[in-house]
């Protein structure tokens, strides 16, 4: 990450995930108004912040391979504490347990696997779908009442946010070109946040906004540092869908590819809803 | 679970996941030779055992919604300790952090979300694929050197374990009818184990056995107690595939449906490989 010469040059994403290491596995941070969601912060910024804690830990080994975040309770506007504990370090992998708390109450639990990668036989079995190039897809604003949406440039190829009175939709697939707004070179925390960048699939299926929130989110990172450098601040192609909605919960699986078709990450989540 | 009247009537799965609650969030258990894998126990039996710990905890709320297991280090043949801690209990959800250790070294970390469900609008967006009925598909034995495979009746519809010198396969999809052997009524631990019942996708793609092991596994439970009771000991239709193999790791997503087409669970994992 380049050092900025003045505070004005700091990207809002970096402000939001900024942490102070307090020693003994402890970090302190503060919620950022620009990433507020309807209730508490955007889940993706919480995921990014927790990943940042591990990245900044003095004992970290390698790069992120996976991250699971459990949204145990609401995060209130204000300061928070993160404890990131390296539970086990092997030769090429490292396992982390992380908790984010406020006033002693745990709001978020997480586990992460970091590690080193070496070149092996590789194969992209699930390639990016055929879509129009980014410049041919119009940018669409997020609803005004969702602050965090303003930090992303979103160009929906299919499954855009439903218009009022849209009615039911037969499937839950959303595909979009997306990048930080203003543009920012992709790194692992930003990629983690993009793994949660989709509005709830139930909005699309039902055709309107209703109470919904991610309960647990898992991201598998396929990108290494070289893939992130190649991607830089270009738009990411992202697609998400659900498989099953039942009795208060639905799942979502998402795939993210770089502008050149490189698979960057897959993410999965389970979401609470009231309908 | 029905109490058995004699030890001979206890299913091997129940023997394998048997735990003793020692108070203060602690359980003790022992690996079971019948669920041994090439290195350490079958990951599915570890997932089932950890889920069982939470189910047996006196403070448990509701039924499993999600489970993430991180295979941090090998589990050696012998006794192990599990600490299952209810980190946060809300009105309808409960978040758990769990660690399995041997001689004080953490071998497995996990998080789980439990909760109560209520009837809502529901939809199976990803139905079971069209396959022959279970009785029309031949049962195939697992390789002899994998003990745990003998505890499952597996009827491969596509993507069976490659024969020697099979050569490369263009895709990683395996679909099979599967159930416990001998048959056993499905419960959440058994469903968790089935979420990891697939041999490594890289074997299929490359056409031979090579070093591979799950690093992290996440299961989303769509079934409730009623769906499990309806399923009983019938075969489950299970399908798994990978999206990306790159530099030492590949992902896998799996879907499990009941014999009547009810979506029971989806599972995702990241797997280490050497090729």
Boltz contact constraints between the chains, C-beta under 6 A:
constraints:
  - contact:
      token1: [A, 66]
      token2: [B, 216]
      max_distance: 6.0
  - contact:
      token1: [A, 66]
      token2: [B, 270]
      max_distance: 6.0
  - contact:
      token1: [A, 68]
      token2: [B, 68]
      max_distance: 6.0
  - contact:
      token1: [A, 70]
      token2: [B, 95]
      max_distance: 6.0
  - contact:
      token1: [A, 70]
      token2: [B, 111]
      max_distance: 6.0
  - contact:
      token1: [A, 72]
      token2: [B, 88]
      max_distance: 6.0
  - contact:
      token1: [A, 72]
      token2: [B, 95]
      max_distance: 6.0
  - contact:
      token1: [A, 73]
      token2: [B, 88]
      max_distance: 6.0
  - contact:
      token1: [A, 87]
      token2: [B, 106]
      max_distance: 6.0
  - contact:
      token1: [A, 87]
      token2: [B, 109]
      max_distance: 6.0
  - contact:
      token1: [A, 88]
      token2: [B, 72]
      max_distance: 6.0
  - contact:
      token1: [A, 88]
      token2: [B, 73]
      max_distance: 6.0
  - contact:
      token1: [A, 88]
      token2: [B, 106]
      max_distance: 6.0
  - contact:
      token1: [A, 95]
      token2: [B, 70]
      max_distance: 6.0
  - contact:
      token1: [A, 95]
      token2: [B, 72]
      max_distance: 6.0
  - contact:
      token1: [A, 95]
      token2: [B, 109]
      max_distance: 6.0
  - contact:
      token1: [A, 97]
      token2: [B, 109]
      max_distance: 6.0
  - contact:
      token1: [A, 106]
      token2: [B, 87]
      max_distance: 6.0
  - contact:
      token1: [A, 106]
      token2: [B, 88]
      max_distance: 6.0
  - contact:
      token1: [A, 109]
      token2: [B, 87]
      max_distance: 6.0
  - contact:
      token1: [A, 109]
      token2: [B, 95]
      max_distance: 6.0
  - contact:
      token1: [A, 109]
      token2: [B, 97]
      max_distance: 6.0
  - contact:
      token1: [A, 109]
      token2: [B, 111]
      max_distance: 6.0
  - contact:
      token1: [A, 111]
      token2: [B, 70]
      max_distance: 6.0
  - contact:
      token1: [A, 111]
      token2: [B, 109]
      max_distance: 6.0
  - contact:
      token1: [A, 113]
      token2: [B, 215]
      max_distance: 6.0
  - contact:
      token1: [A, 113]
      token2: [B, 216]
      max_distance: 6.0
  - contact:
      token1: [A, 117]
      token2: [B, 247]
      max_distance: 6.0
  - contact:
      token1: [A, 117]
      token2: [B, 248]
      max_distance: 6.0
  - contact:
      token1: [A, 118]
      token2: [B, 248]
      max_distance: 6.0
  - contact:
      token1: [A, 119]
      token2: [B, 247]
      max_distance: 6.0
  - contact:
      token1: [A, 120]
      token2: [B, 247]
      max_distance: 6.0
  - contact:
      token1: [A, 120]
      token2: [B, 248]
      max_distance: 6.0
  - contact:
      token1: [A, 120]
      token2: [B, 275]
      max_distance: 6.0
  - contact:
      token1: [A, 121]
      token2: [B, 275]
      max_distance: 6.0
  - contact:
      token1: [A, 122]
      token2: [B, 245]
      max_distance: 6.0
  - contact:
      token1: [A, 122]
      token2: [B, 246]
      max_distance: 6.0
  - contact:
      token1: [A, 123]
      token2: [B, 245]
      max_distance: 6.0
  - contact:
      token1: [A, 124]
      token2: [B, 244]
      max_distance: 6.0
  - contact:
      token1: [A, 125]
      token2: [B, 172]
      max_distance: 6.0
  - contact:
      token1: [A, 125]
      token2: [B, 242]
      max_distance: 6.0
  - contact:
      token1: [A, 125]
      token2: [B, 243]
      max_distance: 6.0
  - contact:
      token1: [A, 126]
      token2: [B, 243]
      max_distance: 6.0
  - contact:
      token1: [A, 172]
      token2: [B, 125]
      max_distance: 6.0
  - contact:
      token1: [A, 215]
      token2: [B, 113]
      max_distance: 6.0
  - contact:
      token1: [A, 216]
      token2: [B, 66]
      max_distance: 6.0
  - contact:
      token1: [A, 216]
      token2: [B, 113]
      max_distance: 6.0
  - contact:
      token1: [A, 218]
      token2: [B, 218]
      max_distance: 6.0
  - contact:
      token1: [A, 220]
      token2: [B, 251]
      max_distance: 6.0
  - contact:
      token1: [A, 220]
      token2: [B, 270]
      max_distance: 6.0
  - contact:
      token1: [A, 222]
      token2: [B, 244]
      max_distance: 6.0
  - contact:
      token1: [A, 222]
      token2: [B, 246]
      max_distance: 6.0
  - contact:
      token1: [A, 242]
      token2: [B, 125]
      max_distance: 6.0
  - contact:
      token1: [A, 243]
      token2: [B, 125]
      max_distance: 6.0
  - contact:
      token1: [A, 243]
      token2: [B, 126]
      max_distance: 6.0
  - contact:
      token1: [A, 243]
      token2: [B, 266]
      max_distance: 6.0
  - contact:
      token1: [A, 244]
      token2: [B, 124]
      max_distance: 6.0
  - contact:
      token1: [A, 244]
      token2: [B, 222]
      max_distance: 6.0
  - contact:
      token1: [A, 244]
      token2: [B, 263]
      max_distance: 6.0
  - contact:
      token1: [A, 245]
      token2: [B, 122]
      max_distance: 6.0
  - contact:
      token1: [A, 245]
      token2: [B, 123]
      max_distance: 6.0
  - contact:
      token1: [A, 246]
      token2: [B, 122]
      max_distance: 6.0
  - contact:
      token1: [A, 246]
      token2: [B, 222]
      max_distance: 6.0
  - contact:
      token1: [A, 247]
      token2: [B, 117]
      max_distance: 6.0
  - contact:
      token1: [A, 247]
      token2: [B, 119]
      max_distance: 6.0
  - contact:
      token1: [A, 247]
      token2: [B, 120]
      max_distance: 6.0
  - contact:
      token1: [A, 248]
      token2: [B, 117]
      max_distance: 6.0
  - contact:
      token1: [A, 248]
      token2: [B, 118]
      max_distance: 6.0
  - contact:
      token1: [A, 248]
      token2: [B, 120]
      max_distance: 6.0
  - contact:
      token1: [A, 251]
      token2: [B, 220]
      max_distance: 6.0
  - contact:
      token1: [A, 251]
      token2: [B, 266]
      max_distance: 6.0
  - contact:
      token1: [A, 263]
      token2: [B, 244]
      max_distance: 6.0
  - contact:
      token1: [A, 266]
      token2: [B, 243]
      max_distance: 6.0
  - contact:
      token1: [A, 266]
      token2: [B, 251]
      max_distance: 6.0
  - contact:
      token1: [A, 268]
      token2: [B, 268]
      max_distance: 6.0
  - contact:
      token1: [A, 270]
      token2: [B, 66]
      max_distance: 6.0
  - contact:
      token1: [A, 270]
      token2: [B, 220]
      max_distance: 6.0
  - contact:
      token1: [A, 275]
      token2: [B, 120]
      max_distance: 6.0
  - contact:
      token1: [A, 275]
      token2: [B, 121]
      max_distance: 6.0
